[in-house]
Structure formats: structure tokens, C-alpha cells
């Protein structure tokens, strides 16, 4: 029995995946924003060297999430661009093929 090792992905599936990636990324951004708000509010009720160190480390750590969020968004843009490029190519191929009639 021979296995079919081909990968079949449609352009709408790629576009849907880009949208899902954006939705997840947005949810993570919202969570980070909420946690950042809580951490900043902590400053009003807990004043100590430990609090300053914790807040400093959190800010450094949260910067990494912001950087990764930008990387994720660029990947979603890449997927959108891929869909647009392949869709355009397909339209060109269909138009050129019709010239053979």
C-alpha cells in the first residue's frame, strides 16, 4: 500500500490560520497588558527594594513578549502576503491559459 505524502493546503486555510494567529497574539497582548497594569498597581501598595526588583525584572521580561508579538504579527502578514501572491498567480495562470483557445 502506497501512502500519499502530499500536503494539501488551500489558500482560505492559510488565510484562516493567519487570522487565528492574530487572534491568539491579540489575546496574549491583552493578558500582558492586564498583568502590566496589576504590576504597576502593586507599586501603590507595596514599597520596598524587593518590589522595585520584581517590577524591574517584570518589565524586562515583558519586553520580550512585546518583541515576540511583533515577530508573530510579521508571520501573520507573511501568510497574508503568500495568499495574495498565490491568488494573483493563479489568476494570471487562468488568464494566460484562456489565451490558448
N, CA, C and O atoms as a GROMACS GRO file, in nm:
protein
  404
    1UNK      N    1   0.083  -0.117   0.000
    1UNK     CA    2   0.000   0.000   0.000
    1UNK      C    3   0.089   0.125   0.000
    1UNK      O    4   0.176   0.140   0.085
    2UNK      N    5   0.066   0.211  -0.094
    2UNK     CA    6   0.145   0.332  -0.108
    2UNK      C    7   0.076   0.448  -0.035
    2UNK      O    8  -0.044   0.471  -0.053
    3UNK      N    9   0.152   0.519   0.045
    3UNK     CA   10   0.096   0.632   0.120
    3UNK      C   11   0.106   0.759   0.038
    3UNK      O   12   0.203   0.780  -0.035
    4UNK      N   13   0.005   0.842   0.050
    4UNK     CA   14   0.004   0.972  -0.016
    4UNK      C   15   0.075   1.071   0.076
    4UNK      O   16   0.021   1.109   0.180
    5UNK      N   17   0.194   1.113   0.039
    5UNK     CA   18   0.274   1.203   0.123
    5UNK      C   19   0.262   1.349   0.083
    5UNK      O   20   0.341   1.432   0.126
    6UNK      N   21   0.163   1.380   0.002
    6UNK     CA   22   0.144   1.518  -0.040
    6UNK      C   23   0.076   1.599   0.069
    6UNK      O   24  -0.009   1.548   0.143
    7UNK      N   25   0.113   1.722   0.077
    7UNK     CA   26   0.049   1.815   0.170
    7UNK      C   27  -0.046   1.901   0.088
    7UNK      O   28  -0.007   1.962  -0.012
    8UNK      N   29  -0.169   1.905   0.130
    8UNK     CA   30  -0.270   1.984   0.057
    8UNK      C   31  -0.322   2.093   0.149
    8UNK      O   32  -0.385   2.064   0.251
    9UNK      N   33  -0.295   2.215   0.113
    9UNK     CA   34  -0.339   2.330   0.190
    9UNK      C   35  -0.404   2.428   0.094
    9UNK      O   36  -0.348   2.461  -0.011
   10UNK      N   37  -0.522   2.475   0.130
   10UNK     CA   38  -0.591   2.572   0.044
   10UNK      C   39  -0.558   2.714   0.089
   10UNK      O   40  -0.520   2.737   0.204
   11UNK      N   41  -0.574   2.807  -0.003
   11UNK     CA   42  -0.550   2.947   0.032
   11UNK      C   43  -0.643   2.996   0.142
   11UNK      O   44  -0.597   3.068   0.230
   12UNK      N   45  -0.771   2.961   0.142
   12UNK     CA   46  -0.856   3.002   0.254
   12UNK      C   47  -0.808   2.946   0.388
   12UNK      O   48  -0.822   3.012   0.492
   13UNK      N   49  -0.752   2.826   0.387
   13UNK     CA   50  -0.698   2.770   0.512
   13UNK      C   51  -0.580   2.852   0.562
   13UNK      O   52  -0.566   2.875   0.682
   14UNK      N   53  -0.495   2.895   0.470
   14UNK     CA   54  -0.380   2.977   0.508
   14UNK      C   55  -0.427   3.112   0.563
   14UNK      O   56  -0.376   3.160   0.664
   15UNK      N   57  -0.525   3.172   0.496
   15UNK     CA   58  -0.580   3.300   0.543
   15UNK      C   59  -0.645   3.284   0.680
   15UNK      O   60  -0.630   3.370   0.767
   16UNK      N   61  -0.716   3.173   0.700
   16UNK     CA   62  -0.780   3.146   0.829
   16UNK      C   63  -0.673   3.126   0.938
   16UNK      O   64  -0.690   3.173   1.050
   17UNK      N   65  -0.566   3.059   0.904
   17UNK     CA   66  -0.457   3.039   1.000
   17UNK      C   67  -0.395   3.172   1.039
   17UNK      O   68  -0.364   3.194   1.157
   18UNK      N   69  -0.375   3.261   0.944
   18UNK     CA   70  -0.321   3.394   0.975
   18UNK      C   71  -0.414   3.468   1.071
   18UNK      O   72  -0.368   3.532   1.165
   19UNK      N   73  -0.544   3.458   1.048
   19UNK     CA   74  -0.641   3.524   1.137
   19UNK      C   75  -0.637   3.462   1.276
   19UNK      O   76  -0.645   3.534   1.376
   20UNK      N   77  -0.626   3.330   1.284
   20UNK     CA   78  -0.618   3.263   1.414
   20UNK      C   79  -0.491   3.302   1.489
   20UNK      O   80  -0.493   3.322   1.610
   21UNK      N   81  -0.381   3.313   1.416
   21UNK     CA   82  -0.255   3.356   1.478
   21UNK      C   83  -0.271   3.496   1.535
   21UNK      O   84  -0.226   3.524   1.646
   22UNK      N   85  -0.335   3.585   1.458
   22UNK     CA   86  -0.357   3.722   1.506
   22UNK      C   87  -0.447   3.724   1.630
   22UNK      O   88  -0.422   3.800   1.724
   23UNK      N   89  -0.550   3.641   1.630
   23UNK     CA   90  -0.640   3.636   1.746
   23UNK      C   91  -0.566   3.589   1.871
   23UNK      O   92  -0.583   3.647   1.978
   24UNK      N   93  -0.486   3.486   1.858
   24UNK     CA   94  -0.406   3.437   1.972
   24UNK      C   95  -0.307   3.542   2.018
   24UNK      O   96  -0.290   3.565   2.138
   25UNK      N   97  -0.242   3.607   1.923
   25UNK     CA   98  -0.144   3.710   1.955
   25UNK      C   99  -0.212   3.826   2.029
   25UNK      O  100  -0.157   3.879   2.126
   26UNK      N  101  -0.330   3.864   1.982
   26UNK     CA  102  -0.404   3.973   2.046
   26UNK      C  103  -0.444   3.935   2.189
   26UNK      O  104  -0.435   4.016   2.280
   27UNK      N  105  -0.488   3.811   2.206
   27UNK     CA  106  -0.524   3.765   2.341
   27UNK      C  107  -0.403   3.770   2.434
   27UNK      O  108  -0.414   3.813   2.548
   28UNK      N  109  -0.288   3.726   2.385
   28UNK     CA  110  -0.166   3.731   2.467
   28UNK      C  111  -0.126   3.875   2.498
   28UNK      O  112  -0.083   3.905   2.609
   29UNK      N  113  -0.142   3.965   2.400
   29UNK     CA  114  -0.113   4.107   2.423
   29UNK      C  115  -0.204   4.164   2.530
   29UNK      O  116  -0.160   4.241   2.616
   30UNK      N  117  -0.332   4.126   2.526
   30UNK     CA  118  -0.427   4.175   2.626
   30UNK      C  119  -0.393   4.124   2.766
   30UNK      O  120  -0.404   4.198   2.864
   31UNK      N  121  -0.353   3.999   2.775
   31UNK     CA  122  -0.313   3.943   2.904
   31UNK      C  123  -0.191   4.014   2.957
   31UNK      O  124  -0.185   4.048   3.075
   32UNK      N  125  -0.092   4.037   2.871
   32UNK     CA  126   0.029   4.108   2.914
   32UNK      C  127  -0.007   4.248   2.960
   32UNK      O  128   0.048   4.295   3.061
   33UNK      N  129  -0.095   4.314   2.891
   33UNK     CA  130  -0.136   4.449   2.929
   33UNK      C  131  -0.204   4.447   3.066
   33UNK      O  132  -0.179   4.534   3.150
   34UNK      N  133  -0.290   4.349   3.089
   34UNK     CA  134  -0.359   4.337   3.217
   34UNK      C  135  -0.260   4.310   3.330
   34UNK      O  136  -0.268   4.373   3.436
   35UNK      N  137  -0.168   4.217   3.309
   35UNK     CA  138  -0.069   4.185   3.412
   35UNK      C  139   0.021   4.306   3.437
   35UNK      O  140   0.057   4.333   3.551
   36UNK      N  141   0.056   4.379   3.332
   36UNK     CA  142   0.138   4.501   3.349
   36UNK      C  143   0.065   4.603   3.434
   36UNK      O  144   0.126   4.667   3.520
   37UNK      N  145  -0.064   4.617   3.411
   37UNK     CA  146  -0.146   4.710   3.492
   37UNK      C  147  -0.145   4.667   3.638
   37UNK      O  148  -0.128   4.750   3.727
   38UNK      N  149  -0.162   4.538   3.662
   38UNK     CA  150  -0.159   4.488   3.800
   38UNK      C  151  -0.022   4.511   3.865
   38UNK      O  152  -0.014   4.549   3.982
   39UNK      N  153   0.082   4.487   3.790
   39UNK     CA  154   0.217   4.507   3.844
   39UNK      C  155   0.241   4.653   3.879
   39UNK      O  156   0.302   4.684   3.981
   40UNK      N  157   0.194   4.743   3.795
   40UNK     CA  158   0.211   4.885   3.823
   40UNK      C  159   0.127   4.929   3.942
   40UNK      O  160   0.168   5.016   4.019
   41UNK      N  161   0.009   4.870   3.959
   41UNK     CA  162  -0.074   4.900   4.076
   41UNK      C  163  -0.010   4.849   4.204
   41UNK      O  164  -0.031   4.905   4.311
   42UNK      N  165   0.066   4.744   4.192
   42UNK     CA  166   0.137   4.688   4.307
   42UNK      C  167   0.227   4.794   4.370
   42UNK      O  168   0.248   4.795   4.491
   43UNK      N  169   0.280   4.880   4.287
   43UNK     CA  170   0.369   4.987   4.332
   43UNK      C  171   0.301   5.078   4.433
   43UNK      O  172   0.369   5.136   4.518
   44UNK      N  173   0.169   5.092   4.426
   44UNK     CA  174   0.099   5.182   4.518
   44UNK      C  175   0.072   5.120   4.653
   44UNK      O  176   0.040   5.190   4.749
   45UNK      N  177   0.086   4.986   4.664
   45UNK     CA  178   0.058   4.922   4.793
   45UNK      C  179   0.179   4.850   4.855
   45UNK      O  180   0.177   4.814   4.972
   46UNK      N  181   0.282   4.831   4.776
   46UNK     CA  182   0.400   4.760   4.827
   46UNK      C  183   0.524   4.838   4.785
   46UNK      O  184   0.564   4.837   4.669
   47UNK      N  185   0.582   4.906   4.880
   47UNK     CA  186   0.701   4.986   4.852
   47UNK      C  187   0.820   4.923   4.925
   47UNK      O  188   0.828   4.926   5.048
   48UNK      N  189   0.910   4.868   4.848
   48UNK     CA  190   1.031   4.810   4.906
   48UNK      C  191   1.132   4.785   4.795
   48UNK      O  192   1.101   4.797   4.677
   49UNK      N  193   1.252   4.749   4.837
   49UNK     CA  194   1.353   4.714   4.739
   49UNK      C  195   1.312   4.590   4.660
   49UNK      O  196   1.338   4.580   4.540
   50UNK      N  197   1.249   4.494   4.728
   50UNK     CA  198   1.203   4.372   4.661
   50UNK      C  199   1.100   4.403   4.554
   50UNK      O  200   1.102   4.344   4.446
   51UNK      N  201   1.010   4.495   4.584
   51UNK     CA  202   0.909   4.533   4.487
   51UNK      C  203   0.973   4.598   4.366
   51UNK      O  204   0.935   4.570   4.253
   52UNK      N  205   1.069   4.684   4.388
   52UNK     CA  206   1.140   4.750   4.277
   52UNK      C  207   1.213   4.648   4.190
   52UNK      O  208   1.211   4.658   4.068
   53UNK      N  209   1.278   4.551   4.255
   53UNK     CA  210   1.350   4.449   4.179
   53UNK      C  211   1.251   4.363   4.099
   53UNK      O  212   1.276   4.332   3.983
   54UNK      N  213   1.139   4.324   4.161
   54UNK     CA  214   1.039   4.245   4.093
   54UNK      C  215   0.981   4.321   3.974
   54UNK      O  216   0.967   4.264   3.866
   55UNK      N  217   0.948   4.447   3.993
   55UNK     CA  218   0.892   4.528   3.885
   55UNK      C  219   0.993   4.547   3.772
   55UNK      O  220   0.957   4.542   3.654
   56UNK      N  221   1.118   4.568   3.807
   56UNK     CA  222   1.222   4.583   3.706
   56UNK      C  223   1.238   4.456   3.623
   56UNK      O  224   1.248   4.463   3.500
   57UNK      N  225   1.240   4.343   3.689
   57UNK     CA  226   1.254   4.216   3.616
   57UNK      C  227   1.131   4.188   3.531
   57UNK      O  228   1.142   4.136   3.420
   58UNK      N  229   1.013   4.222   3.584
   58UNK     CA  230   0.892   4.202   3.505
   58UNK      C  231   0.895   4.288   3.379
   58UNK      O  232   0.860   4.239   3.271
   59UNK      N  233   0.936   4.412   3.390
   59UNK     CA  234   0.942   4.500   3.273
   59UNK      C  235   1.039   4.445   3.168
   59UNK      O  236   1.012   4.450   3.048
   60UNK      N  237   1.152   4.395   3.215
   60UNK     CA  238   1.249   4.336   3.122
   60UNK      C  239   1.189   4.213   3.055
   60UNK      O  240   1.201   4.195   2.934
   61UNK      N  241   1.124   4.130   3.133
   61UNK     CA  242   1.061   4.008   3.083
   61UNK      C  243   0.948   4.042   2.986
   61UNK      O  244   0.934   3.977   2.882
   62UNK      N  245   0.866   4.142   3.019
   62UNK     CA  246   0.753   4.176   2.934
   62UNK      C  247   0.799   4.233   2.800
   62UNK      O  248   0.729   4.221   2.699
   63UNK      N  249   0.917   4.295   2.798
   63UNK     CA  250   0.972   4.345   2.672
   63UNK      C  251   0.995   4.233   2.572
   63UNK      O  252   0.981   4.253   2.452
   64UNK      N  253   1.030   4.117   2.622
   64UNK     CA  254   1.049   4.001   2.534
   64UNK      C  255   0.917   3.959   2.470
   64UNK      O  256   0.912   3.922   2.353
   65UNK      N  257   0.810   3.966   2.548
   65UNK     CA  258   0.678   3.932   2.494
   65UNK      C  259   0.638   4.030   2.385
   65UNK      O  260   0.579   3.991   2.284
   66UNK      N  261   0.668   4.156   2.404
   66UNK     CA  262   0.637   4.258   2.304
   66UNK      C  263   0.714   4.229   2.176
   66UNK      O  264   0.659   4.237   2.066
   67UNK      N  265   0.842   4.197   2.190
   67UNK     CA  266   0.924   4.163   2.073
   67UNK      C  267   0.867   4.041   2.000
   67UNK      O  268   0.855   4.041   1.877
   68UNK      N  269   0.830   3.938   2.075
   68UNK     CA  270   0.776   3.816   2.014
   68UNK      C  271   0.641   3.843   1.949
   68UNK      O  272   0.608   3.784   1.846
   69UNK      N  273   0.562   3.932   2.008
   69UNK     CA  274   0.434   3.969   1.950
   69UNK      C  275   0.454   4.029   1.811
   69UNK      O  276   0.378   4.002   1.719
   70UNK      N  277   0.556   4.111   1.798
   70UNK     CA  278   0.587   4.172   1.668
   70UNK      C  279   0.632   4.066   1.568
   70UNK      O  280   0.597   4.074   1.450
   71UNK      N  281   0.709   3.968   1.613
   71UNK     CA  282   0.752   3.859   1.525
   71UNK      C  283   0.630   3.778   1.479
   71UNK      O  284   0.619   3.743   1.362
   72UNK      N  285   0.540   3.750   1.571
   72UNK     CA  286   0.420   3.673   1.538
   72UNK      C  287   0.334   3.750   1.437
   72UNK      O  288   0.284   3.692   1.341
   73UNK      N  289   0.319   3.880   1.458
   73UNK     CA  290   0.242   3.961   1.364
   73UNK      C  291   0.307   3.961   1.225
   73UNK      O  292   0.238   3.957   1.124
   74UNK      N  293   0.439   3.967   1.221
   74UNK     CA  294   0.507   3.965   1.091
   74UNK      C  295   0.486   3.831   1.022
   74UNK      O  296   0.476   3.826   0.899
   75UNK      N  297   0.477   3.723   1.097
   75UNK     CA  298   0.450   3.592   1.038
   75UNK      C  299   0.308   3.589   0.981
   75UNK      O  300   0.286   3.535   0.872
   76UNK      N  301   0.211   3.646   1.053
   76UNK     CA  302   0.073   3.653   1.002
   76UNK      C  303   0.068   3.736   0.874
   76UNK      O  304  -0.003   3.701   0.780
   77UNK      N  305   0.143   3.846   0.869
   77UNK     CA  306   0.149   3.928   0.747
   77UNK      C  307   0.210   3.847   0.633
   77UNK      O  308   0.164   3.857   0.519
   78UNK      N  309   0.312   3.769   0.662
   78UNK     CA  310   0.374   3.682   0.562
   78UNK      C  311   0.272   3.584   0.505
   78UNK      O  312   0.265   3.565   0.383
   79UNK      N  313   0.192   3.524   0.591
   79UNK     CA  314   0.089   3.431   0.543
   79UNK      C  315  -0.013   3.504   0.455
   79UNK      O  316  -0.053   3.453   0.351
   80UNK      N  317  -0.055   3.622   0.497
   80UNK     CA  318  -0.148   3.701   0.416
   80UNK      C  319  -0.088   3.735   0.280
   80UNK      O  320  -0.155   3.726   0.178
   81UNK      N  321   0.037   3.772   0.280
   81UNK     CA  322   0.107   3.805   0.156
   81UNK      C  323   0.118   3.682   0.066
   81UNK      O  324   0.101   3.692  -0.056
   82UNK      N  325   0.145   3.568   0.125
   82UNK     CA  326   0.154   3.444   0.049
   82UNK      C  327   0.022   3.412  -0.019
   82UNK      O  328   0.018   3.374  -0.136
   83UNK      N  329  -0.087   3.428   0.056
   83UNK     CA  330  -0.220   3.405  -0.001
   83UNK      C  331  -0.244   3.500  -0.118
   83UNK      O  332  -0.289   3.458  -0.225
   84UNK      N  333  -0.215   3.627  -0.098
   84UNK     CA  334  -0.238   3.726  -0.204
   84UNK      C  335  -0.152   3.696  -0.327
   84UNK      O  336  -0.200   3.704  -0.440
   85UNK      N  337  -0.026   3.660  -0.304
   85UNK     CA  338   0.065   3.630  -0.416
   85UNK      C  339   0.018   3.507  -0.494
   85UNK      O  340   0.014   3.509  -0.617
   86UNK      N  341  -0.017   3.400  -0.423
   86UNK     CA  342  -0.062   3.279  -0.492
   86UNK      C  343  -0.196   3.302  -0.561
   86UNK      O  344  -0.218   3.248  -0.670
   87UNK      N  345  -0.284   3.380  -0.500
   87UNK     CA  346  -0.413   3.410  -0.562
   87UNK      C  347  -0.392   3.489  -0.691
   87UNK      O  348  -0.456   3.462  -0.792
   88UNK      N  349  -0.300   3.585  -0.687
   88UNK     CA  350  -0.268   3.664  -0.806
   88UNK      C  351  -0.206   3.576  -0.914
   88UNK      O  352  -0.241   3.587  -1.031
   89UNK      N  353  -0.115   3.489  -0.874
   89UNK     CA  354  -0.051   3.398  -0.968
   89UNK      C  355  -0.154   3.306  -1.033
   89UNK      O  356  -0.149   3.284  -1.154
   90UNK      N  357  -0.245   3.254  -0.955
   90UNK     CA  358  -0.349   3.166  -1.008
   90UNK      C  359  -0.436   3.241  -1.109
   90UNK      O  360  -0.471   3.185  -1.213
   91UNK      N  361  -0.469   3.365  -1.080
   91UNK     CA  362  -0.549   3.446  -1.173
   91UNK      C  363  -0.473   3.468  -1.304
   91UNK      O  364  -0.532   3.462  -1.412
   92UNK      N  365  -0.344   3.492  -1.294
   92UNK     CA  366  -0.261   3.512  -1.413
   92UNK      C  367  -0.254   3.384  -1.496
   92UNK      O  368  -0.264   3.389  -1.618
   93UNK      N  369  -0.237   3.272  -1.429
   93UNK     CA  370  -0.229   3.144  -1.500
   93UNK      C  371  -0.361   3.115  -1.571
   93UNK      O  372  -0.361   3.072  -1.687
   94UNK      N  373  -0.473   3.138  -1.504
   94UNK     CA  374  -0.604   3.115  -1.566
   94UNK      C  375  -0.623   3.208  -1.686
   94UNK      O  376  -0.671   3.165  -1.790
   95UNK      N  377  -0.585   3.334  -1.670
   95UNK     CA  378  -0.599   3.430  -1.780
   95UNK      C  379  -0.512   3.390  -1.899
   95UNK      O  380  -0.556   3.395  -2.013
   96UNK      N  381  -0.388   3.350  -1.871
   96UNK     CA  382  -0.298   3.310  -1.979
   96UNK      C  383  -0.343   3.179  -2.044
   96UNK      O  384  -0.328   3.161  -2.165
   97UNK      N  385  -0.397   3.088  -1.965
   97UNK     CA  386  -0.443   2.961  -2.020
   97UNK      C  387  -0.562   2.982  -2.112
   97UNK      O  388  -0.580   2.908  -2.210
   98UNK      N  389  -0.642   3.082  -2.082
   98UNK     CA  390  -0.758   3.108  -2.169
   98UNK      C  391  -0.716   3.160  -2.306
   98UNK      O  392  -0.793   3.153  -2.401
   99UNK      N  393  -0.594   3.212  -2.316
   99UNK     CA  394  -0.542   3.260  -2.444
   99UNK      C  395  -0.510   3.145  -2.541
   99UNK      O  396  -0.491   3.169  -2.661
  100UNK      N  397  -0.503   3.022  -2.492
  100UNK     CA  398  -0.472   2.908  -2.577
  100UNK      C  399  -0.593   2.855  -2.652
  100UNK      O  400  -0.580   2.761  -2.731
  101UNK      N  401  -0.708   2.913  -2.630
  101UNK     CA  402  -0.829   2.866  -2.702
  101UNK      C  403  -0.826   2.901  -2.847
  101UNK      O  404  -0.920   2.868  -2.920
   0.00000   0.00000   0.00000
